Amino acid sequence: MPYQWMADSIPETAKFAIEWTVSMDQLAEEMRNHVAYMMGAITGIIALAIAYLVAYLSMTSGLEVADAIQLAILIFFAATAVITWRGYQRELNFKKSETYLHNAIELVERAKLLLQDKDGNLTSDLVSWVSAARQISRANLVASRLTDETHKQIFQAEHDYQRHVFHDLLQINGRPLSAKFFLGEHDAGCSFGEAALKSVEKGSPSWIPPEIVSVIFRFAHYPKHYTDPLREEARASEEERALFGIVRDRGVQEYLEFRDEYAPLAGRIWKKQTQLETGRSVTVEEIDQFMGELDTSGFSRKR
């Protein structure tokens, strides 16, 4: 509750007063939530009364002064009720949008914390990356429900700030992430192929899925066009991958290209669509040759 942080250090009487105040706040909030429905019902009743009066007058030979006064009063109250109802609706919509704004920002903050270990350094833990990507996806979804234009601009500004924060977070010792980072291996003395095979020999590989990497880095970069957060295809497009490399994240490019061509299975690495049929897994030399032939300037293999 909003005042709970004070309750542990004050007398029981004061605690009761605080709890009563909180209850009254909650009751008031509930009443505000029903105001729009009450005003709508009143407006409907008035509209029915006006309809009845008009029908009555249409069946009479003339309009009496008293009837005209009653009709004017009813119209006045009906217009007032409609205006009041619309005012409450705008207020409720503004508060709802404000709640979405706070929740979206909080989800982004959670994602940032999930990507860090207990010492505050970037982690390559698969579960942490999946959870962080989910938080960002939900933040994008909540932000898409903002209705107030000011709230939309505030979230855009917050997103710009978080891009800067994520840029600093998504690196190791001030250097961009290497492709080996996404395999869960940090041995600088081995090649990418050796790291890939070493990671699958341990059992279930802890490779971070391309969709997860794409969600995190899409949020951390300035894309040419904003993408729909609900679209099913989360894997980065060729244009987005090229953008990652242009802004120095070459390891992301290399890793995503590698995942397009190879997949881990049963403690070995296979080339998609070909080696699974032949029954021959790929070797370290073949992987390293493939990685060496990548042309990251245009993000395609050298032909």
Secondary structure by P-SEA (a helix, b strand, c coil): cccccccccccaaaaaaaaaaaaaaaaaaaaaaaaaaaaaaaaaaaaaaaaaaaaaaaacccccaaaaaaaaaaaaaaaaaaaaaaaaaaaaaaaaaaaaaaaaaaaaaaaaaaaccccccccccaaaaaaaaaaaaaaaaaaaacccaaaaaaaaaaaaaaaaaaaaaccccccccccccccccccccccaaaaaaaaaaacccccccaaaaaaaaaaacccccccccccccccccaaaaaaaaaacaaaaaaaaaaaacccccccccccccccccccccccaaaaaaaaaacccccccccc
